[in-house]
Amino acid sequence: MMMERRNRDVVLSHRFLKSYLCVIFSCVFLGGFTFSTFRLLFRERFRPALGSTWRAPIMRATGDKSLISLGVSLRETVMLPDQVLLFLKYPRPARLFTEEDFQCVYYPANSSRPFELKLKQPPIRIDGRDFDEQILRCRIPPRGFNLSLDLNRHRNIINIPVGYVHRWDSVSYEAVFDRDNTTLVFIKGLNLRRDRAYNPSRFECVYGWDFRRIKFLLRSELLSIGQEVGRCETPLSVLSGPHRDDFIKVSIRLKGKGIFRTVAHPVRLSGPEPPAEKDHEMCICTMLRNQARFIREWVMYHARIGVQRWFIYDNNSNDDIESVIGSLSSAKFNITRHVWPWIKTQEAGFAHCALRARDVCNWVGFIDVDEFFHLPSGLILHDLIRNLSGDGSVAELRISCHSFGPSGLKEVPKKGVMVGYTCRLATPERHKSIVKPEALNSTLINVVHHFHLRDGFEYVNVNRSMLVINHYKYQVWEVFKDKFLRRVATYVADWQDTQNVGSKDRVPGLGTRAIEPPDWSGRFCEVNDTALRDRVLEYADPVTHLLPWQASQQVTDSLVVEE
């Protein structure tokens, strides 16, 4: 936590600071500005501090504006290490606002004239096109400042103060009603060891509309708990209501300790019964951050070998991911983006995705965007799965991963990773899985690489001559260095941290700083392996010699130029 706090010390841009300095000097010349403000700015470091030291009314608006006429309010607020998530709530009927409608407003917490000294910045972005899922993202305010929103509407500026702010590392963040009417609660801060279930009797589940009124909360039994997922017995009064406009929340209480803060509103991701027939034989779930430039190749290749559906859990990307997925969707690839802002929750995100995919997919592969299924036998995935799943007791295929190195390259290969990187380590590193979501254990415990299965089901290790994963793990330094920013897995330390330096997740000899070794392009090269490259080159257009993802990129680029 101390490392995170230090990393958050300076969170606003130089432009923000310059803007504020202009306000300060203006106030000095106009009078009424105290020396304590200079001390705040120049003697203390910036730290994230959202609070209610300035007692704002529930709503502050110019003109005669009510909540109903405003059309939007704040449902929840969560502070991440590098941004603040503001979950918007709309009444019915209403229109969804856009990024251009809002301004993030920063004002001194203890000033007698807070809104005379306020500064505004545009939001980082706004996510979601649903009334109940829209998330506005603001930069974290510096120490001693509060955050609110300005909404520009009908030439009036309506200010919406921010109330209680939840910490990202200690909160119930998602919840799902399952088919059996139990509730799955995804929670950060339990700090349970991975890959094991715990005694649920130490906990209980708590439901309510207002967690400030403890005596009105409903309590129920916790049926199971492991890692970041608990399964609750849902009270009948919750199942019979409420209306969508009146969200109930759920959390978990550690007996004798207290209730975890919550922003988790249960939703349904599947029907009450398994469908008689599913739409897709083979799907893929992934979680990514800033991988837009690689996703075309990944999707278009896997479509050729039998993948029919893609679920993309977007973990706070700030690149062009939304438009790339939109262009793939327009090209008839069945791909959807799901905003998943919760950091270091890959295992929980995969569990959530398994629930989402369960009604439409017989089998789901859980791989990263730099991992590619390769079938040396020439089969497609459907045939391989049919051959290996046998009498139905096999519910998980574990596939070895070959890790490829930079292969002598110093720039991103133009034809894509499968053609560009052809030299790898001799021994496979780890494995990834294709699983049958109907067969998952009720705890949904997974360690990214594989899941726990229900009794009566088993896994098989797939022979590498039939199926292997080419993991383009050690790419050119320009790409690889991004791994130092943040790791998405729960139980893996960020590479800039000094803990677990000897972990297999890290690269031997690199340390904790993103400094390129002089021999990087030649590392991790023990075996020349061109098998997948040779097959992929057969996909090239005979006239242009472009691969499908290159041609798709050219079309997109030409449309952007025309616009």
ChimeraX attribute file (.defattr): number of C-alpha atoms within 10 A of each C-alpha:
attribute: neighborCount
match mode: 1-to-1
recipient: residues
	/A:1	7
	/A:2	7
	/A:3	10
	/A:4	12
	/A:5	13
	/A:6	13
	/A:7	13
	/A:8	21
	/A:9	18
	/A:10	18
	/A:11	18
	/A:12	17
	/A:13	10
	/A:14	10
	/A:15	10
	/A:16	14
	/A:17	14
	/A:18	11
	/A:19	14
	/A:20	18
	/A:21	14
	/A:22	11
	/A:23	15
	/A:24	18
	/A:25	13
	/A:26	12
	/A:27	15
	/A:28	13
	/A:29	9
	/A:30	9
	/A:31	9
	/A:32	8
	/A:33	16
	/A:34	11
	/A:35	9
	/A:36	8
	/A:37	14
	/A:38	14
	/A:39	10
	/A:40	14
	/A:41	17
	/A:42	9
	/A:43	9
	/A:44	13
	/A:45	14
	/A:46	22
	/A:47	19
	/A:48	25
	/A:49	17
	/A:50	23
	/A:51	16
	/A:52	16
	/A:53	13
	/A:54	15
	/A:55	11
	/A:56	13
	/A:57	10
	/A:58	12
	/A:59	14
	/A:60	15
	/A:61	17
	/A:62	9
	/A:63	9
	/A:64	6
	/A:65	14
	/A:66	12
	/A:67	13
	/A:68	13
	/A:69	10
	/A:70	16
	/A:71	17
	/A:72	19
	/A:73	20
	/A:74	17
	/A:75	16
	/A:76	19
	/A:77	22
	/A:78	22
	/A:79	21
	/A:80	20
	/A:81	19
	/A:82	17
	/A:83	20
	/A:84	26
	/A:85	21
	/A:86	23
	/A:87	20
	/A:88	19
	/A:89	20
	/A:90	23
	/A:91	16
	/A:92	10
	/A:93	9
	/A:94	13
	/A:95	11
	/A:96	16
	/A:97	19
	/A:98	14
	/A:99	14
	/A:100	12
	/A:101	14
	/A:102	23
	/A:103	21
	/A:104	23
	/A:105	24
	/A:106	24
	/A:107	22
	/A:108	24
	/A:109	20
	/A:110	14
	/A:111	16
	/A:112	10
	/A:113	11
	/A:114	15
	/A:115	13
	/A:116	12
	/A:117	16
	/A:118	17
	/A:119	18
	/A:120	18
	/A:121	17
	/A:122	17
	/A:123	20
	/A:124	15
	/A:125	14
	/A:126	19
	/A:127	17
	/A:128	15
	/A:129	12
	/A:130	11
	/A:131	18
	/A:132	17
	/A:133	14
	/A:134	19
	/A:135	24
	/A:136	23
	/A:137	22
	/A:138	24
	/A:139	24
	/A:140	28
	/A:141	27
	/A:142	25
	/A:143	19
	/A:144	22
	/A:145	24
	/A:146	26
	/A:147	27
	/A:148	20
	/A:149	25
	/A:150	20
	/A:151	20
	/A:152	15
	/A:153	12
	/A:154	7
	/A:155	7
	/A:156	13
	/A:157	18
	/A:158	21
	/A:159	21
	/A:160	23
	/A:161	20
	/A:162	22
	/A:163	20
	/A:164	11
	/A:165	18
	/A:166	21
	/A:167	17
	/A:168	21
	/A:169	20
	/A:170	15
	/A:171	22
	/A:172	27
	/A:173	23
	/A:174	25
	/A:175	25
	/A:176	23
	/A:177	22
	/A:178	20
	/A:179	15
	/A:180	10
	/A:181	16
	/A:182	17
	/A:183	24
	/A:184	29
	/A:185	28
	/A:186	27
	/A:187	28
	/A:188	27
	/A:189	14
	/A:190	18
	/A:191	14
	/A:192	14
	/A:193	12
	/A:194	15
	/A:195	13
	/A:196	14
	/A:197	17
	/A:198	13
	/A:199	11
	/A:200	17
	/A:201	13
	/A:202	11
	/A:203	22
	/A:204	21
	/A:205	25
	/A:206	23
	/A:207	22
	/A:208	20
	/A:209	16
	/A:210	12
	/A:211	18
	/A:212	9
	/A:213	9
	/A:214	12
	/A:215	8
	/A:216	12
	/A:217	16
	/A:218	16
	/A:219	19
	/A:220	15
	/A:221	17
	/A:222	25
	/A:223	20
	/A:224	20
	/A:225	26
	/A:226	22
	/A:227	28
	/A:228	25
	/A:229	25
	/A:230	27
	/A:231	27
	/A:232	27
	/A:233	18
	/A:234	24
	/A:235	18
	/A:236	9
	/A:237	9
	/A:238	14
	/A:239	11
	/A:240	8
	/A:241	11
	/A:242	12
	/A:243	8
	/A:244	9
	/A:245	12
	/A:246	9
	/A:247	18
	/A:248	19
	/A:249	22
	/A:250	32
	/A:251	29
	/A:252	28
	/A:253	17
	/A:254	15
	/A:255	11
	/A:256	8
	/A:257	8
	/A:258	10
	/A:259	19
	/A:260	19
	/A:261	20
	/A:262	25
	/A:263	22
	/A:264	22
	/A:265	21
	/A:266	19
	/A:267	15
	/A:268	15
	/A:269	18
	/A:270	18
	/A:271	12
	/A:272	13
	/A:273	9
	/A:274	13
	/A:275	12
	/A:276	6
	/A:277	11
	/A:278	12
	/A:279	12
	/A:280	17
	/A:281	18
	/A:282	23
	/A:283	25
	/A:284	24
	/A:285	22
	/A:286	18
	/A:287	26
	/A:288	19
	/A:289	18
	/A:290	16
	/A:291	19
	/A:292	18
	/A:293	13
	/A:294	16
	/A:295	20
	/A:296	21
	/A:297	23
	/A:298	19
	/A:299	23
	/A:300	17
	/A:301	20
	/A:302	20
	/A:303	17
	/A:304	12
	/A:305	16
	/A:306	17
	/A:307	24
	/A:308	19
	/A:309	24
	/A:310	22
	/A:311	21
	/A:312	22
	/A:313	22
	/A:314	22
	/A:315	21
	/A:316	17
	/A:317	16
	/A:318	14
	/A:319	13
	/A:320	12
	/A:321	21
	/A:322	15
	/A:323	12
	/A:324	18
	/A:325	21
	/A:326	15
	/A:327	17
	/A:328	18
	/A:329	13
	/A:330	11
	/A:331	10
	/A:332	9
	/A:333	18
	/A:334	17
	/A:335	19
	/A:336	16
	/A:337	16
	/A:338	15
	/A:339	18
	/A:340	18
	/A:341	18
	/A:342	20
	/A:343	19
	/A:344	20
	/A:345	23
	/A:346	24
	/A:347	26
	/A:348	26
	/A:349	26
	/A:350	23
	/A:351	22
	/A:352	20
	/A:353	23
	/A:354	26
	/A:355	20
	/A:356	18
	/A:357	23
	/A:358	21
	/A:359	22
	/A:360	19
	/A:361	22
	/A:362	19
	/A:363	24
	/A:364	27
	/A:365	24
	/A:366	21
	/A:367	22
	/A:368	18
	/A:369	21
	/A:370	19
	/A:371	21
	/A:372	22
	/A:373	21
	/A:374	22
	/A:375	19
	/A:376	14
	/A:377	11
	/A:378	12
	/A:379	14
	/A:380	16
	/A:381	20
	/A:382	14
	/A:383	10
	/A:384	16
	/A:385	18
	/A:386	11
	/A:387	10
	/A:388	16
	/A:389	17
	/A:390	10
	/A:391	8
	/A:392	11
	/A:393	13
	/A:394	19
	/A:395	25
	/A:396	30
	/A:397	24
	/A:398	21
	/A:399	24
	/A:400	23
	/A:401	23
	/A:402	24
	/A:403	22
	/A:404	27
	/A:405	25
	/A:406	28
	/A:407	22
	/A:408	18
	/A:409	16
	/A:410	14
	/A:411	14
	/A:412	16
	/A:413	15
	/A:414	9
	/A:415	17
	/A:416	18
	/A:417	23
	/A:418	26
	/A:419	17
	/A:420	20
	/A:421	26
	/A:422	22
	/A:423	23
	/A:424	26
	/A:425	17
	/A:426	15
	/A:427	12
	/A:428	17
	/A:429	13
	/A:430	13
	/A:431	19
	/A:432	23
	/A:433	23
	/A:434	24
	/A:435	25
	/A:436	23
	/A:437	25
	/A:438	19
	/A:439	20
	/A:440	22
	/A:441	15
	/A:442	16
	/A:443	23
	/A:444	28
	/A:445	25
	/A:446	22
	/A:447	19
	/A:448	19
	/A:449	15
	/A:450	22
	/A:451	25
	/A:452	20
	/A:453	24
	/A:454	15
	/A:455	10
	/A:456	10
	/A:457	16
	/A:458	16
	/A:459	19
	/A:460	14
	/A:461	13
	/A:462	18
	/A:463	11
	/A:464	17
	/A:465	10
	/A:466	14
	/A:467	23
	/A:468	23
	/A:469	22
	/A:470	24
	/A:471	26
	/A:472	25
	/A:473	20
	/A:474	22
	/A:475	26
	/A:476	21
	/A:477	19
	/A:478	11
	/A:479	13
	/A:480	15
	/A:481	15
	/A:482	13
	/A:483	15
	/A:484	15
	/A:485	11
	/A:486	16
	/A:487	20
	/A:488	21
	/A:489	18
	/A:490	20
	/A:491	16
	/A:492	16
	/A:493	19
	/A:494	22
	/A:495	23
	/A:496	17
	/A:497	15
	/A:498	12
	/A:499	12
	/A:500	13
	/A:501	19
	/A:502	12
	/A:503	12
	/A:504	11
	/A:505	13
	/A:506	18
	/A:507	13
	/A:508	10
	/A:509	9
	/A:510	13
	/A:511	15
	/A:512	16
	/A:513	11
	/A:514	16
	/A:515	10
	/A:516	14
	/A:517	11
	/A:518	7
	/A:519	8
	/A:520	18
	/A:521	20
	/A:522	15
	/A:523	17
	/A:524	18
	/A:525	19
	/A:526	15
	/A:527	13
	/A:528	14
	/A:529	18
	/A:530	16
	/A:531	14
	/A:532	17
	/A:533	16
	/A:534	12
	/A:535	14
	/A:536	16
	/A:537	15
	/A:538	11
	/A:539	14
	/A:540	16
	/A:541	12
	/A:542	9
	/A:543	6
	/A:544	8
	/A:545	13
	/A:546	16
	/A:547	20
	/A:548	18
	/A:549	20
	/A:550	17
	/A:551	15
	/A:552	17
	/A:553	16
	/A:554	13
	/A:555	12
	/A:556	14
	/A:557	11
	/A:558	10
	/A:559	10
	/A:560	9
	/A:561	7
	/A:562	6
	/A:563	5
